[in-house]
Each structure stands twice: as structure tokens, then as C-alpha cells.
């Protein structure tokens, strides 16, 4: 597949997926609206991008019934660079497409624009990781944030028996942001929507890999967690509070 030519005439946009309903958290509101230090997790996440000098605009994607509440949160905390809050789709990939589609049809005017796709419940993103993602995508056409596997990784069969123990040194956990040329990933989504997303397309990286793209990685720390379970929530809270006590931001 072709990749964009690395022109300097481009903008950097962000699609933040905030479509979760919090079932695994066991809470009455979606997990992205749970608060740490009196601030919703989604705001912790969006602020990291809005404060970055190289980010030009942000689209937030959430469930239709929470758009008003999401907009109210963003306004209350005066989050800059928000272009729009758009309704998600039937699944995660469809929701990401809705964000990309909004950018293509309403905002982007260059074939070289870059998009960073990020989880609304991945709030420990740092300024340096955002910078590294943009730089890698500008150089290589894409960028996937990954962290080193710190435990033994195994492959099991259908009966749950260990089939293979993988070399941890060459294993990584795929995280976010996942950064691409905006026009390219939008076009791939059009193809995938026509053919049907398959179960292996669990994120943007696996989607692009399925269509022949070579993906480039950048390392990030293990603290770049996605808040999915109560343990994740308390882990982020501990990381945040420890950073605050030390007088440093999660940057």
C-alpha cells in the first residue's frame, strides 16, 4: 500500500473514542465520566492533546445519548481545540470511522493530514508520546504506541492448554495513540465497511495491518493504561496522586 509523502503541509488531528458504557466497571455512568481529582477521566485525556502545541483539532466520539453530557463536561473545563462531539456507531470501528468521516468531510483540506486515534479512557498519555507519535507518522506514514511485555506471554489452544511460550523480548502490548495519514485510514475504513469488519480488527492497527500496511512502533511506558476495570481506575488514580504529590504533571 502507498503511504503519504511526508509533506510539511499538513495538520494534526485527534479522534478520541469515548463510546464505552462501563459494564466491566460496574458503574452507573460510562467509565470515561468517572472522576479523579474532581475531573472526568475523559477530560484528563482530552486536556493532554488540547495543550499540545502540535495538535490542531480534536473530535470526540461518544454514544448518542451522552453527547449533551459530554459537551457540558468539555465546556465546563474549557477544553480547547474541540472541533465537535459526534455520535458513535454500532461498534468501536464504526465509531472511529464516524470521527474520521467528520474530519474528512468538514475539516481536513490536505491529503497529508495526520490523525491520532486515542481512547478516551487512556488518560496517562504524555506530551512526549504525542510528539513522538507525530514525528514517527510524519517520517514513516504511521505510528503505533507499544509497551514492553513484562510478563510471560503464552499461546493456548481451544482447550486452554499451553501451545507455545513466546519470546517476551520481541513481544509488545499495542496501546494508543495510533497515528495514521487521515485520508489513508479513512479509505481503508470505507473498504472494510463494504467487506465487513472481522473479529481480528480489534483496533486501528490491526485494521490497517489486515489491509497490507507495514506498521511502525514507538515505545511508551506501562503507565499508559486503558481504564477498563476497577483495578485500572485505581491504578490511574494512584499514578495521578503520586505524580501530584511529587509536584510533577503526567507529562
Phi, psi and omega in degrees: 000146176286152171238161184293162193272007175077023179300149178281351181271081181207164175241157179247114181248162179232134168250116179255117182272116181231051187259006183291159179245355173079023182299315181287343176279341181067033182243165185276344178241155177304144187301332181293346180257001172294148187253142169233123184057044176063025181223129179301146179305319180302322180289319174306320182288308185295327180297326180299321179282319184295333181273351183280130185297335184264006176262129186259339180186152185230133172247128177256132179247125178216173180296144185310316185289349180250006182301312181300316180294320178297314179298321180296318178297314181297321179290321183296324180262009174051048180288122183280164171069013177283119180275321180186161168246120185243155181286139178281184182249205185282338179212180184299314180296319179296323180291318176299319178302320181299321177293315178298318182297321178298315180297314182298317188272343186233344189231305189292139176226020178223138178290350182257006179298146181251146175232133173257123180257126188217151178279135176297338180255032173238075192275352183271021175299142182247160177300319182295322180293321176298313179300313181296324179296314180296315181298318180293318180294322178297322182280318191247350180100342177196171179202130178240122176286132180223155173235154182294141174289126184251359175233166180296132180254126181237158173247131182245161175268185185295339180268003179085009178274145180292123181261326183200140171258120186273154178287108184301331183297334181251011179258143178223153172266121178286130182232213179214157013284154172244121196241133184216167166292127186302312183296321181296310184290330175296317179295321178295321176298321178300317179294314182294325178293326179288319183276339184098124175295137176258170188293344179277348180273073187274344178206184182292325180298312181292328176297309182293323178297323180298334181255023168093006180280137169278126185255142182249141186246155169229145183278142172225169182279163180293343180288350178282068187268155171259124184278106182241323183241167175304323178301319179297318181300312182290332176293314178297319179300319179294317178299315181296312183293323177295318178295320180294319179296326179278356177077023179235149177272161175284072181243000000 
